[in-house]
Amino acid sequence: MADMDKLDISQLQASLVKDSSVATINILLSLVSFWLVYSTLAYIPSRVIRHIRKRASAWSYLLNGPRLIREGYERSNGEPYEVLAPDSRYLFVSSPKHIKEIDTAPDTVLSLNGAAKHMLQPLYTMSGFNWFERRGVEGVGFVRTLRTLLTGNLPQTLPDLSLTTKALFAELHERHPEVNGVRHSPIYPMMIELVVKLNGLALFGQELANNEEFMACALPYVEQTLLTAEIVKLLPKLLRPVVGGMLGCHLNAHRKFFEYLIPAAQLRCQERDLKNLGHEVPKRADCIQWLVDTAPKQKPWTPERVIYELMAIWFGSVHILTTTIVYALHDLCLHPDYIDPIRTELLSQYADFERAGHGLPLLDSFLRESSRLTPVESMSTRRRALQPFTFSDGTALNVGDWACSPSGALMRSEAHYGPSAQQFDGFRFVEPSVLDRLEGGHSGGGQPMAGRASKKQPAKLTDVDSAFLMWGYGRMACPGRYYAAAFMKVVVGQIIMNYDLKLVEPGAPRWMTWRAAMLPLGKTMVMFTPRGA
Ligand code: HEM
């Protein structure tokens, strides 16, 4: 035993001597490298160092976008400021005047289509669709399709969506493992599956939504588009066609998605031509039909053209709907005293909501507050400059630069939301008269909701203004927002009416950021307990 001790101590001494000499060598090497870097830097012109710093900051935007945008806003004092990404220069403006200037600039100068084209790289991700950067070159039927026809059809769509949500949610929930007698559900993947099915039903109709092979490529199409577009954008320009082309061939869910939609679009176009010749054709109510009907009469769209439009709408709706719903469910878990009053509202007004396609003011306000404080995107009103543009204060954009607004920072700012800007007040946007009635009746956990910290700022979820940029602003504000709001109320409403919910780890990180987006983590678990179970 004594020998062992001796042996250990001498080994320890030897290793200390060895470790300390290694440490000394390390320190010396560090000093030499520091001196080398320092003396080399002294010979590099300061403009080169500035350029290196700018490029490093541009690459760090990929992982720190929301923070860089917010810090820029805080430093800017309301003036325009620049944020760089590896592939773009963003010029952020935050004053209502400048945001209006973005909205009123001609589409030939500041283009939303141009920004979307750069983001999605449709040449490689949408079966070769090389869409126009200028709006309206081939008509803007999708605005009427979504803003008027899809919205007007909500009373027909919502009952089906409600039934499907209830049944599919229960089915997905059953699949999740039990831990100590309670199921733990990975909320993000669960909501993606639900949203893909429901959105397919609402946009494409029963027949396609029930086609399992078609639906099986509907989600990979979105994911592969995101991945391919990101890789292509980060490559040097010269390599983009080769790598983009290879990725487009290999990650080919977009082609399958396109091919499954072709027969449906061909049929609708044939029916359109027959109708024009005076024949009777079936009446249909889904986005494929409305896109065919609203395309320019003098130059009707081909089936392919209709599908490209559908692919863009599908891509633009699945991910944002899912993510917004996930954050609203997180917020219900984090602020459970809102559940009772919202549930009471749902139980008494859900049928009216389904009939009208709008309503449920408490849930409406809760969703708006959740999106205000946890916006999926920290950037809004994106426009790519197709020609040089100068704001009224002289700030200039070069061709290829983006004009945009820091929506996340604006929606959290005290300038717009008062001293309680950072606090979660789920009923911040409810009309005072509705809250008064609530005070008189059920107010959730005995807490007076109307007296919550903030000044009330009545507004509907779908209202657009320069301090609430979730939907963009002005002429091009999201035309799908009435459908999106109703859709989210169906999903969140059905869950609240049928389940109690709790985050498994309320303090754990719940998202990661990529560029200006906050993406929910796949591992966040929620315990849904069926009510009355
Ligand atoms: C929570 C869900 C959604 C959010 C937060 C959202 C947000 C936005 C934003 C910020 C814009 C850009 C507006 C601008 O720059 O001024 C936009 C445009 C658009 N959105 Fe949405 N959107 C949502 C859901 C949807 C859905 C479900 C659809 C379709 C069914 C849709 C279709 C569109 C289209 C087609 C545009 C382009 C408008 C144009 O070019 O004029 N969105 N959306």
Residues whose N, C-alpha, C, O or C-beta is under 5 A from the ligand:
A	BS01	HEM	L112 I313 G316 S317 I320 L321 T324 S380 T381 R382 L469 M470 W471 G472 Y473 M476 A477 C478 P479 G480 A484
